[in-house]
Amino acid sequence: ASKLIELVDSHSYYLQYLARICWNNASKDVTMKTLETSYEEMLNDNVALFKSITAALTKYQINYLRAVVAGETQFTSMRVLQEYGLGSQGNIKRIMKVMEDKEILDYSGKTPTFCDPYFGPLFSRTFSRD
């Protein structure tokens, strides 16, 4: 149960969603294999939505998300701006506003977090740095 909660970042909608998929996939008991398979199914169920969201993003916005996934926190530092191709320091505020308006990222904590738990894993798979 704790792994299920962890996978969906305690997001109640996705917790119920993933639990339902696990229930459907379990023959008797929910094993770690059942949970892993069900989690992949949940991610696959959200691929179309993910693609429609990311298709509308600019390269700067994609690069910003790469920095978020990598755990960066100092987005206006010269190192991060250059390493991730984020443009100018002023560009960061515009990117952050778009991420919040599109409900991709939440900025209520110390670091930005994905609003939906499927987004980070799908982003990492799709836009991983070579």
Rosetta constraint file for C-alpha pairs under 8 A:
AtomPair CA 1 CA 5 HARMONIC 6.39 0.50
AtomPair CA 2 CA 6 HARMONIC 6.09 0.50
AtomPair CA 3 CA 7 HARMONIC 6.10 0.50
AtomPair CA 4 CA 8 HARMONIC 6.70 0.50
AtomPair CA 4 CA 15 HARMONIC 6.97 0.50
AtomPair CA 4 CA 18 HARMONIC 7.46 0.50
AtomPair CA 4 CA 19 HARMONIC 7.53 0.50
AtomPair CA 4 CA 35 HARMONIC 7.26 0.50
AtomPair CA 5 CA 9 HARMONIC 6.12 0.50
AtomPair CA 5 CA 10 HARMONIC 5.04 0.50
AtomPair CA 5 CA 11 HARMONIC 7.74 0.50
AtomPair CA 5 CA 15 HARMONIC 6.26 0.50
AtomPair CA 6 CA 10 HARMONIC 6.31 0.50
AtomPair CA 7 CA 39 HARMONIC 7.85 0.50
AtomPair CA 7 CA 117 HARMONIC 7.43 0.50
AtomPair CA 8 CA 14 HARMONIC 6.02 0.50
AtomPair CA 8 CA 15 HARMONIC 6.08 0.50
AtomPair CA 8 CA 117 HARMONIC 5.11 0.50
AtomPair CA 8 CA 118 HARMONIC 7.59 0.50
AtomPair CA 9 CA 117 HARMONIC 6.22 0.50
AtomPair CA 10 CA 15 HARMONIC 6.72 0.50
AtomPair CA 11 CA 15 HARMONIC 5.94 0.50
AtomPair CA 11 CA 116 HARMONIC 7.71 0.50
AtomPair CA 11 CA 117 HARMONIC 7.43 0.50
AtomPair CA 12 CA 16 HARMONIC 6.28 0.50
AtomPair CA 13 CA 17 HARMONIC 6.15 0.50
AtomPair CA 14 CA 18 HARMONIC 5.82 0.50
AtomPair CA 14 CA 117 HARMONIC 7.59 0.50
AtomPair CA 15 CA 19 HARMONIC 6.00 0.50
AtomPair CA 16 CA 20 HARMONIC 6.07 0.50
AtomPair CA 17 CA 21 HARMONIC 6.44 0.50
AtomPair CA 17 CA 42 HARMONIC 7.77 0.50
AtomPair CA 18 CA 22 HARMONIC 6.13 0.50
AtomPair CA 18 CA 38 HARMONIC 6.66 0.50
AtomPair CA 18 CA 39 HARMONIC 6.57 0.50
AtomPair CA 18 CA 42 HARMONIC 6.51 0.50
AtomPair CA 19 CA 23 HARMONIC 6.08 0.50
AtomPair CA 20 CA 24 HARMONIC 6.23 0.50
AtomPair CA 21 CA 25 HARMONIC 6.13 0.50
AtomPair CA 21 CA 38 HARMONIC 5.64 0.50
AtomPair CA 21 CA 41 HARMONIC 7.78 0.50
AtomPair CA 21 CA 42 HARMONIC 7.59 0.50
AtomPair CA 22 CA 26 HARMONIC 5.92 0.50
AtomPair CA 22 CA 30 HARMONIC 6.67 0.50
AtomPair CA 22 CA 34 HARMONIC 6.27 0.50
AtomPair CA 22 CA 35 HARMONIC 6.01 0.50
AtomPair CA 22 CA 38 HARMONIC 5.43 0.50
AtomPair CA 23 CA 30 HARMONIC 7.34 0.50
AtomPair CA 25 CA 34 HARMONIC 6.48 0.50
AtomPair CA 25 CA 38 HARMONIC 6.96 0.50
AtomPair CA 26 CA 30 HARMONIC 5.39 0.50
AtomPair CA 26 CA 31 HARMONIC 7.83 0.50
AtomPair CA 26 CA 34 HARMONIC 6.28 0.50
AtomPair CA 30 CA 34 HARMONIC 5.65 0.50
AtomPair CA 30 CA 35 HARMONIC 6.76 0.50
AtomPair CA 31 CA 35 HARMONIC 6.28 0.50
AtomPair CA 32 CA 36 HARMONIC 6.08 0.50
AtomPair CA 33 CA 37 HARMONIC 6.07 0.50
AtomPair CA 34 CA 38 HARMONIC 5.95 0.50
AtomPair CA 35 CA 39 HARMONIC 5.97 0.50
AtomPair CA 36 CA 40 HARMONIC 6.29 0.50
AtomPair CA 37 CA 41 HARMONIC 6.28 0.50
AtomPair CA 38 CA 42 HARMONIC 6.22 0.50
AtomPair CA 39 CA 43 HARMONIC 6.27 0.50
AtomPair CA 40 CA 44 HARMONIC 6.11 0.50
AtomPair CA 41 CA 45 HARMONIC 6.11 0.50
AtomPair CA 42 CA 46 HARMONIC 6.63 0.50
AtomPair CA 42 CA 118 HARMONIC 7.74 0.50
AtomPair CA 43 CA 47 HARMONIC 6.49 0.50
AtomPair CA 43 CA 118 HARMONIC 5.70 0.50
AtomPair CA 43 CA 122 HARMONIC 7.09 0.50
AtomPair CA 46 CA 50 HARMONIC 6.09 0.50
AtomPair CA 46 CA 118 HARMONIC 7.06 0.50
AtomPair CA 47 CA 51 HARMONIC 6.03 0.50
AtomPair CA 47 CA 122 HARMONIC 7.46 0.50
AtomPair CA 48 CA 52 HARMONIC 6.25 0.50
AtomPair CA 49 CA 53 HARMONIC 6.28 0.50
AtomPair CA 50 CA 54 HARMONIC 6.17 0.50
AtomPair CA 50 CA 119 HARMONIC 6.72 0.50
AtomPair CA 50 CA 122 HARMONIC 7.49 0.50
AtomPair CA 51 CA 55 HARMONIC 5.81 0.50
AtomPair CA 52 CA 56 HARMONIC 6.88 0.50
AtomPair CA 53 CA 57 HARMONIC 7.17 0.50
AtomPair CA 54 CA 62 HARMONIC 7.73 0.50
AtomPair CA 57 CA 61 HARMONIC 5.82 0.50
AtomPair CA 57 CA 62 HARMONIC 6.42 0.50
AtomPair CA 58 CA 62 HARMONIC 6.27 0.50
AtomPair CA 59 CA 63 HARMONIC 6.01 0.50
AtomPair CA 60 CA 64 HARMONIC 6.06 0.50
AtomPair CA 60 CA 85 HARMONIC 6.81 0.50
AtomPair CA 60 CA 86 HARMONIC 5.25 0.50
AtomPair CA 60 CA 87 HARMONIC 7.15 0.50
AtomPair CA 60 CA 95 HARMONIC 7.62 0.50
AtomPair CA 61 CA 65 HARMONIC 6.29 0.50
AtomPair CA 61 CA 86 HARMONIC 7.84 0.50
AtomPair CA 61 CA 95 HARMONIC 5.98 0.50
AtomPair CA 61 CA 99 HARMONIC 7.93 0.50
AtomPair CA 62 CA 66 HARMONIC 6.29 0.50
AtomPair CA 63 CA 67 HARMONIC 6.38 0.50
AtomPair CA 63 CA 84 HARMONIC 5.60 0.50
AtomPair CA 63 CA 85 HARMONIC 6.48 0.50
AtomPair CA 63 CA 86 HARMONIC 6.37 0.50
AtomPair CA 64 CA 68 HARMONIC 6.34 0.50
AtomPair CA 64 CA 84 HARMONIC 7.01 0.50
AtomPair CA 64 CA 86 HARMONIC 6.43 0.50
AtomPair CA 64 CA 95 HARMONIC 7.57 0.50
AtomPair CA 65 CA 69 HARMONIC 6.12 0.50
AtomPair CA 66 CA 70 HARMONIC 6.14 0.50
AtomPair CA 66 CA 84 HARMONIC 7.41 0.50
AtomPair CA 66 CA 124 HARMONIC 7.80 0.50
AtomPair CA 66 CA 127 HARMONIC 7.46 0.50
AtomPair CA 66 CA 128 HARMONIC 7.65 0.50
AtomPair CA 67 CA 71 HARMONIC 6.41 0.50
AtomPair CA 67 CA 72 HARMONIC 5.38 0.50
AtomPair CA 67 CA 75 HARMONIC 7.81 0.50
AtomPair CA 67 CA 80 HARMONIC 7.62 0.50
AtomPair CA 67 CA 84 HARMONIC 6.54 0.50
AtomPair CA 68 CA 72 HARMONIC 5.51 0.50
AtomPair CA 68 CA 73 HARMONIC 7.30 0.50
AtomPair CA 68 CA 112 HARMONIC 7.20 0.50
AtomPair CA 69 CA 120 HARMONIC 6.86 0.50
AtomPair CA 69 CA 124 HARMONIC 7.13 0.50
AtomPair CA 72 CA 80 HARMONIC 7.60 0.50
AtomPair CA 73 CA 111 HARMONIC 6.57 0.50
AtomPair CA 74 CA 80 HARMONIC 6.97 0.50
AtomPair CA 75 CA 80 HARMONIC 5.74 0.50
AtomPair CA 75 CA 81 HARMONIC 6.54 0.50
AtomPair CA 75 CA 89 HARMONIC 7.98 0.50
AtomPair CA 75 CA 92 HARMONIC 7.05 0.50
AtomPair CA 76 CA 80 HARMONIC 6.80 0.50
AtomPair CA 76 CA 81 HARMONIC 6.19 0.50
AtomPair CA 76 CA 88 HARMONIC 7.90 0.50
AtomPair CA 76 CA 89 HARMONIC 5.11 0.50
AtomPair CA 76 CA 92 HARMONIC 6.85 0.50
AtomPair CA 77 CA 81 HARMONIC 6.10 0.50
AtomPair CA 77 CA 89 HARMONIC 7.89 0.50
AtomPair CA 78 CA 82 HARMONIC 6.00 0.50
AtomPair CA 79 CA 83 HARMONIC 5.83 0.50
AtomPair CA 80 CA 84 HARMONIC 5.84 0.50
AtomPair CA 80 CA 85 HARMONIC 7.87 0.50
AtomPair CA 80 CA 86 HARMONIC 7.71 0.50
AtomPair CA 81 CA 85 HARMONIC 5.63 0.50
AtomPair CA 81 CA 86 HARMONIC 4.86 0.50
AtomPair CA 81 CA 87 HARMONIC 6.26 0.50
AtomPair CA 81 CA 88 HARMONIC 7.05 0.50
AtomPair CA 81 CA 89 HARMONIC 7.45 0.50
AtomPair CA 82 CA 86 HARMONIC 6.74 0.50
AtomPair CA 82 CA 87 HARMONIC 7.58 0.50
AtomPair CA 86 CA 91 HARMONIC 7.26 0.50
AtomPair CA 86 CA 92 HARMONIC 7.29 0.50
AtomPair CA 87 CA 91 HARMONIC 6.25 0.50
AtomPair CA 88 CA 92 HARMONIC 7.15 0.50
AtomPair CA 89 CA 93 HARMONIC 7.71 0.50
AtomPair CA 90 CA 94 HARMONIC 7.16 0.50
AtomPair CA 91 CA 95 HARMONIC 6.20 0.50
AtomPair CA 92 CA 96 HARMONIC 6.06 0.50
AtomPair CA 93 CA 97 HARMONIC 6.21 0.50
AtomPair CA 94 CA 98 HARMONIC 6.36 0.50
AtomPair CA 95 CA 99 HARMONIC 6.19 0.50
AtomPair CA 96 CA 100 HARMONIC 6.18 0.50
AtomPair CA 97 CA 101 HARMONIC 5.95 0.50
AtomPair CA 98 CA 102 HARMONIC 5.93 0.50
AtomPair CA 99 CA 103 HARMONIC 6.11 0.50
AtomPair CA 99 CA 104 HARMONIC 5.16 0.50
AtomPair CA 99 CA 105 HARMONIC 5.36 0.50
AtomPair CA 99 CA 106 HARMONIC 7.95 0.50
AtomPair CA 100 CA 104 HARMONIC 6.08 0.50
AtomPair CA 100 CA 105 HARMONIC 5.38 0.50
AtomPair CA 100 CA 106 HARMONIC 6.09 0.50
AtomPair CA 100 CA 107 HARMONIC 7.50 0.50
AtomPair CA 103 CA 115 HARMONIC 6.26 0.50
AtomPair CA 104 CA 114 HARMONIC 5.77 0.50
AtomPair CA 104 CA 115 HARMONIC 5.50 0.50
AtomPair CA 104 CA 116 HARMONIC 7.27 0.50
AtomPair CA 104 CA 119 HARMONIC 7.81 0.50
AtomPair CA 105 CA 112 HARMONIC 6.01 0.50
AtomPair CA 105 CA 113 HARMONIC 5.39 0.50
AtomPair CA 105 CA 114 HARMONIC 4.51 0.50
AtomPair CA 105 CA 115 HARMONIC 5.31 0.50
AtomPair CA 106 CA 112 HARMONIC 5.52 0.50
AtomPair CA 106 CA 113 HARMONIC 5.25 0.50
AtomPair CA 106 CA 114 HARMONIC 6.14 0.50
AtomPair CA 106 CA 115 HARMONIC 5.84 0.50
AtomPair CA 107 CA 111 HARMONIC 6.55 0.50
AtomPair CA 107 CA 112 HARMONIC 4.78 0.50
AtomPair CA 107 CA 113 HARMONIC 6.75 0.50
AtomPair CA 108 CA 112 HARMONIC 7.46 0.50
AtomPair CA 109 CA 113 HARMONIC 7.83 0.50
AtomPair CA 114 CA 119 HARMONIC 6.63 0.50
AtomPair CA 114 CA 120 HARMONIC 6.53 0.50
AtomPair CA 115 CA 119 HARMONIC 7.89 0.50
AtomPair CA 116 CA 120 HARMONIC 7.98 0.50
AtomPair CA 117 CA 121 HARMONIC 7.67 0.50
AtomPair CA 118 CA 122 HARMONIC 6.20 0.50
AtomPair CA 119 CA 123 HARMONIC 5.84 0.50
AtomPair CA 120 CA 124 HARMONIC 6.09 0.50
AtomPair CA 121 CA 125 HARMONIC 6.30 0.50
AtomPair CA 122 CA 126 HARMONIC 6.06 0.50
AtomPair CA 123 CA 127 HARMONIC 5.63 0.50
AtomPair CA 123 CA 128 HARMONIC 7.48 0.50
AtomPair CA 124 CA 128 HARMONIC 5.12 0.50
